[in-house]
Amino acid sequence: MSTAFGKGTLCIQAGYSPGVGEPRILPIVQSTTYKYDDIEHVRRVMTLQEFGFKYSRTGNPTVAGFEQKMVALEGGTAAVATASGQAANLLALTNICRAGDHILAPATLYGGSYSLLHTTLPKFGIEATLFDPQASPRAIARLVRPNTRVLFGETIGNPGLNVLDFAKLSALARRFDLPFVVDNTLATPLLCNPLRHGANIVTHSATKYIDGHATSVGGIVIDGGNYDWNNGKFPDFTEPDPSYNGVSYTGQFPNSPFLIKARAQILRDFGACLNPHNAFFFNLGLETLHLRMERHGANALALARFLEKHPQVAWVNYPGLNPAGRRRIARHFNARNGSGVLTFGLRGGLPAIDRFVKRLRLAALVIHVGDARSSVLHPASSTHAQLDEEQQRSAGIAPEMIRVSVGIEDTADIVADFAQALATDPTP
């Protein structure tokens, strides 16, 4: 389907085009294997001389429908879906880096991504430096090493909610000839398309707004097809791959070497593939994403404005409230809202936070974000509990911070729920 259609149309129509007499809705192909008539055909598929489904670890028709819809929405060239958002980031980074390489990223990352870069990848010889996203280009440039191989960031930091400075970081990526990988989970392709602003690879946790209903776990990596891997820094793309009879990904697949290698090599070997049932749910969730994101943003802004005037609230952070956030949204986003997540600081310490959470009637305490239902979380004791206090603060986590994933319920009901939960007990 042509990407000339609007986002809402692509959400509904892209990715799957049935033929005469075929199912109108993307079907669930619950099969691990695919039939072939002769061994020569199988040989060509297995050696990357021809494309086709061979085993559902590396490709499935239902999963492919979801992948193609996301390609259309992000404006990429190809995509590979994974078992989780964490698996998507792992696949993207390990497809680029080998032992001895270095990653550069803002410190204000989702807790799982922070741990991946700070704790786990170093065990495999891949180091990372995490920097203050407010640092000057000169300060960040000083952190680039000869072995730096990727610049990684999040469109909207989770839960710091800092909006990525695409202009600054994409300029640095071009200056040092580094692939720029952006996790677009909280913005979704409805609010922002990082490939239009200098990114080369986009990742998502489809578990969040793409699903939108807290039913399924999955992720996806989208290739922008706009980076030259044949620049001497990435021999794994240019030199023969002995596991595929010496294929060179840049030589044989010049239009999308990153994605072909990710699917054929990393997904094959790590095995973190998306199952077709979850792909079906993600495709279904995408059909209403354009409607839900508008409501998420409107509700989040209304709640943020209520909270910033409440005496029990020390501070409120929502991209649509602060001038810097509004400027970056206006420059880089397709819509004017800052997604459906906000954070605020509650006065009174942990006792007040615990009391507030227990009083909520509509919003629930859950380890999740991007659901149709409103929810809250205390990051310091949950998603970032594995970090010490200094690391938490560098990631934008204050002890009094509460993260709110604002749902699509009636606005007045959400605000009323927070009002009654924040109300002080009357003096006896």
C-alpha positions in Angstrom: 0.0 0.0 0.0 1.2 3.5 -0.9 2.6 5.5 2.0 0.9 8.5 0.4 -2.2 7.5 2.4 -2.7 9.1 5.8 -1.6 7.5 9.1 -5.1 6.4 10.0 -5.6 4.7 6.7 -2.2 2.9 7.0 -3.1 1.8 10.5 -6.1 0.0 9.2 -5.2 -1.1 5.6 -1.4 -1.5 5.4 0.5 -4.7 5.6 -2.0 -7.2 4.3 -3.9 -7.3 0.9 -6.2 -10.3 0.5 -6.8 -11.9 -2.9 -10.1 -13.1 -4.2 -11.8 -15.5 -1.8 -9.1 -15.0 0.9 -9.7 -13.9 4.5 -10.4 -10.1 4.7 -8.7 -9.9 8.1 -5.0 -10.9 8.5 -5.3 -14.6 9.5 -3.3 -16.3 12.2 -1.0 -18.8 10.5 -0.3 -21.1 13.4 2.3 -23.2 11.7 6.0 -23.8 12.4 6.8 -25.1 9.0 6.1 -24.5 5.3 5.8 -27.0 2.4 8.0 -27.1 -0.7 7.9 -29.3 -3.7 11.7 -29.9 -4.4 14.9 -29.7 -2.6 16.5 -27.2 -4.9 13.8 -24.6 -4.0 14.5 -25.3 -0.3 18.3 -24.9 -0.9 17.8 -21.5 -2.5 15.6 -20.3 0.4 18.0 -21.6 3.0 21.1 -20.0 1.4 19.4 -16.6 0.9 19.3 -16.9 -2.9 15.5 -16.6 -2.7 13.1 -15.4 -0.1 10.4 -17.5 1.4 9.1 -18.8 4.7 11.0 -21.8 5.9 10.6 -22.0 9.7 8.6 -19.6 11.9 11.6 -18.6 14.0 12.8 -16.5 11.1 9.5 -15.6 9.4 5.7 -16.3 9.5 2.9 -14.9 7.3 1.0 -13.3 10.2 4.1 -11.8 11.6 5.0 -10.5 8.2 1.7 -8.7 7.9 2.5 -6.9 11.2 6.0 -6.1 10.1 4.9 -4.7 6.8 2.3 -2.4 8.4 5.0 -1.0 10.8 7.3 -0.4 7.8 4.5 1.6 6.2 3.8 3.6 9.3 7.5 4.4 10.1 8.5 5.0 6.5 11.2 2.3 6.5 12.4 -0.4 4.0 12.0 -3.6 6.0 11.3 -4.8 9.5 11.8 -7.9 11.8 9.5 -8.6 14.7 10.8 -10.0 18.0 9.5 -11.7 21.2 9.6 -8.4 23.2 10.7 -4.8 23.0 13.8 -5.7 25.0 14.6 -8.4 22.4 14.2 -5.7 19.7 16.8 -3.5 21.2 19.1 -6.4 21.9 18.8 -7.6 18.2 19.4 -4.1 16.8 22.5 -3.5 18.9 24.1 -6.9 18.6 23.4 -6.9 14.9 25.7 -3.9 14.7 28.2 -4.5 17.5 30.7 -7.3 18.2 33.0 -7.8 21.2 35.3 -4.8 21.6 32.8 -2.3 20.3 31.3 0.7 22.1 27.8 2.2 22.3 26.9 5.8 23.2 23.5 6.6 24.7 21.7 9.1 27.0 21.5 8.0 30.6 17.7 8.7 30.7 16.8 5.3 29.3 14.1 2.8 30.3 15.4 0.6 33.2 15.7 -2.5 31.1 17.7 -0.7 28.4 19.9 0.9 31.0 20.7 -2.5 32.5 21.3 -4.0 29.1 23.9 -1.4 28.3 25.4 -0.9 31.7 25.4 -4.5 33.0 24.8 -7.2 30.5 26.4 -6.3 27.2 29.7 -5.5 28.9 29.9 -9.2 29.9 30.0 -9.9 26.2 32.7 -7.3 25.5 30.4 -4.5 24.3 30.8 -1.4 26.4 28.5 1.6 26.7 28.9 5.2 27.9 25.7 6.9 29.1 25.7 10.7 28.9 23.5 13.5 30.2 21.0 14.3 27.3 21.3 18.0 28.1 25.1 17.9 27.5 26.5 20.0 24.7 27.4 18.5 21.4 31.1 19.2 22.2 30.8 17.3 25.5 29.1 14.3 23.9 31.6 14.3 21.0 34.4 13.9 23.5 32.9 10.6 24.6 33.1 9.1 21.1 35.9 6.5 20.8 37.6 4.9 17.8 35.6 1.8 18.5 32.2 3.5 19.0 29.8 1.8 16.6 26.3 3.1 17.4 24.4 6.0 18.9 21.3 4.9 20.7 18.4 6.9 22.2 14.6 7.1 23.0 12.3 9.5 21.3 10.7 10.1 24.7 12.7 8.9 27.7 11.1 6.5 30.0 10.3 7.6 32.6 12.3 10.9 32.4 10.0 12.0 29.5 12.8 14.1 27.9 12.1 14.5 24.2 15.1 13.5 22.2 17.1 16.3 20.6 17.2 14.8 17.1 19.0 17.7 15.6 21.9 17.5 18.0 22.3 13.7 18.1 21.7 13.1 14.4 24.3 15.7 13.6 26.8 13.9 15.9 25.9 10.6 14.3 26.6 12.0 10.8 29.8 13.7 12.0 31.3 10.4 13.3 29.6 8.2 10.7 27.6 6.2 13.3 24.3 4.5 12.8 21.6 6.2 14.9 19.2 3.8 16.6 16.0 5.2 18.2 13.5 3.5 20.4 10.2 5.1 19.4 8.0 3.2 21.9 6.4 6.0 23.8 5.9 8.3 20.8 4.7 5.5 18.4 4.8 6.1 14.6 1.6 8.2 15.0 3.4 11.0 16.9 6.9 10.7 15.5 8.9 9.1 12.7 12.5 9.1 13.7 13.7 8.1 10.2 12.6 11.5 9.0 14.8 13.2 11.6 18.2 11.5 11.1 17.6 8.1 12.6 18.7 5.0 10.7 17.1 2.2 12.7 13.9 2.4 14.8 12.8 0.0 17.5 9.5 -0.5 19.4 8.2 -2.4 22.3 4.9 -3.4 20.7 3.7 -4.4 24.1 2.9 -0.8 24.9 0.7 1.5 22.7 0.8 -0.7 19.6 -1.0 -3.5 21.4 -2.7 -0.9 23.6 -4.7 -3.4 25.7 -2.1 -5.1 27.9 -2.6 -8.5 26.2 0.6 -9.3 24.4 4.4 -9.0 24.6 6.5 -8.3 21.5 8.8 -5.9 19.7 10.0 -4.8 16.3 13.0 -3.4 14.5 12.5 -1.2 11.4 15.4 -0.6 9.0 15.5 2.9 7.4 17.7 1.7 4.6 19.6 5.0 4.9 23.0 4.1 6.3 26.1 3.0 4.4 27.3 -0.1 6.1 30.1 -0.4 3.6 32.3 2.2 5.2 35.0 0.0 6.7 33.6 0.0 10.3 31.3 -3.1 10.0 33.1 -6.1 8.6 30.2 -8.4 9.7 28.2 -6.7 6.9 30.8 -6.6 4.2 32.9 -9.7 4.7 31.6 -13.2 3.8 29.3 -14.8 6.4 30.6 -18.5 6.7 27.2 -19.5 8.1 25.6 -18.7 4.7 28.1 -20.0 2.3 30.1 -16.7 2.3 27.3 -14.3 1.5 28.2 -10.6 1.9 25.1 -8.7 3.1 26.1 -5.4 1.6 27.1 -7.1 -1.6 24.1 -9.3 -2.1 21.5 -7.1 -0.4 22.5 -3.5 -0.9 19.1 -2.0 -0.2 18.7 -3.6 3.3 21.8 -5.4 4.5 21.0 -4.5 8.2 17.6 -6.1 8.2 18.6 -9.2 6.1 21.5 -9.9 8.5 19.3 -9.3 11.6 16.8 -11.8 10.4 19.0 -14.4 8.8 21.8 -14.4 11.4 20.8 -12.8 14.8 17.1 -13.9 14.9 18.1 -17.3 13.6 20.8 -17.7 16.4 19.1 -15.9 19.3 15.7 -17.2 18.5 13.6 -14.4 20.1 10.9 -14.5 17.5 7.4 -13.1 17.7 4.6 -15.7 17.8 1.7 -15.3 15.3 -1.0 -14.9 17.9 0.7 -11.8 19.3 1.4 -10.5 15.8 -2.4 -10.8 15.2 -3.1 -8.8 18.3 -0.5 -6.1 17.4 -2.0 -5.8 13.9 -5.5 -5.4 15.5 -4.2 -2.8 18.0 -2.6 -0.8 15.2 -6.1 -0.4 13.6 -7.1 2.0 16.4 -3.7 3.5 17.3 -4.5 6.8 15.5 -7.7 7.2 17.6 -6.2 6.1 20.9 -3.1 8.2 20.7 -5.1 11.4 20.3 -7.2 10.5 23.4 -4.1 9.4 25.4 -2.5 12.8 24.7 -5.5 14.9 25.5 -6.2 13.0 28.8 -2.5 13.3 29.8 -2.4 17.0 29.2 -5.6 17.5 31.2 -4.3 15.5 34.1 -0.9 17.2 34.0 -2.6 20.6 34.2 -4.7 19.5 37.2 -1.7 18.1 39.0 0.6 21.1 38.6 -2.0 23.2 40.6 -2.4 20.6 43.4 -0.8 21.5 46.8 0.3 17.9 47.4 2.2 17.8 44.2 5.8 19.1 44.2 6.3 19.1 40.4 4.9 17.7 37.2 6.7 16.6 34.1 4.9 16.2 30.8 6.4 17.1 27.4 3.4 19.2 26.5 3.8 21.4 29.5 7.4 22.7 29.3 8.6 25.0 26.6 11.6 22.8 25.5 9.3 19.8 25.2 6.7 21.8 23.2 9.4 23.1 20.8 10.8 19.7 20.1 7.3 18.3 19.6 6.5 21.0 17.2 9.7 20.4 15.3 9.8 16.6 15.2 6.3 15.2 16.0 3.4 14.6 13.6 0.9 15.6 16.3 1.1 18.3 19.0 0.6 16.1 22.1 3.4 14.5 24.0 2.0 10.9 24.3 0.1 9.5 27.2 2.7 9.3 30.0 3.5 11.9 32.7 5.4 11.9 35.9 4.9 13.9 39.1 6.6 14.3 42.5 4.4 13.7 45.5 5.1 15.5 48.8 5.5 13.4 51.9 7.8 10.7 50.9 7.1 6.9 50.6 4.3 6.9 53.2 2.4 9.5 51.1 3.1 7.6 47.9 1.9 4.4 49.3 -1.3 6.0 50.7 -2.0 7.7 47.4 -1.6 4.5 45.4 -3.9 2.5 47.7 -6.6 5.2 47.4 -6.8 5.1 43.6 -10.0 3.5 42.4 -9.8 3.8 38.6 -6.0 3.8 38.0 -4.2 0.6 39.0 -0.6 -0.1 40.2 0.9 -2.2 37.5 4.3 -2.8 35.8 3.2 -1.5 32.4 2.7 1.6 30.3 0.7 2.3 27.1 -2.5 0.6 28.1 -6.0 1.8 27.4 -6.5 1.7 31.2 -4.9 4.3 33.4 -2.1 3.1 35.7 0.6 4.3 38.0 4.0 3.1 39.0 6.8 4.1 41.4 9.9 3.8 39.2 12.4 3.9 42.1 11.0 0.7 43.6 10.1 -1.1 40.3 11.5 -0.5 36.8 14.7 1.1 38.2 14.9 -0.6 41.5 18.1 -2.4 40.4 20.0 0.9 40.1 21.5 2.7 43.1 20.3 6.2 44.0 23.0 7.9 41.9 22.2 5.9 38.9 18.5 6.5 39.3 19.1 10.2 39.5 21.3 10.1 36.3 18.4 8.3 34.6 16.0 11.0 35.7 14.4 9.1 38.6 13.6 11.0 41.8 12.6 9.1 45.0 9.2 10.9 45.0 8.5 10.3 41.3 5.2 8.6 40.3 4.8 7.6 36.6 1.3 7.8 35.2 0.2 6.0 32.1 -2.9 7.9 31.3 -5.6 5.8 29.7 -8.5 6.6 27.3 -11.2 6.7 29.9 -13.4 9.8 30.3 -11.1 12.7 31.2 -13.3 13.9 34.1 -13.2 10.4 35.7 -9.4 10.2 35.5 -9.0 13.6 37.1 -11.6 12.9 39.8 -9.8 9.6 40.7 -6.5 11.5 41.2 -8.3 14.3 43.1 -9.8 11.9 45.7 -6.6 9.9 46.0 -4.6 13.1 46.7 -7.1 14.5 49.1 -5.9 15.0 52.7 -7.7 13.3 55.5 -10.0 15.8 57.4 -8.7 16.9 60.8 -10.7 15.0 63.5 
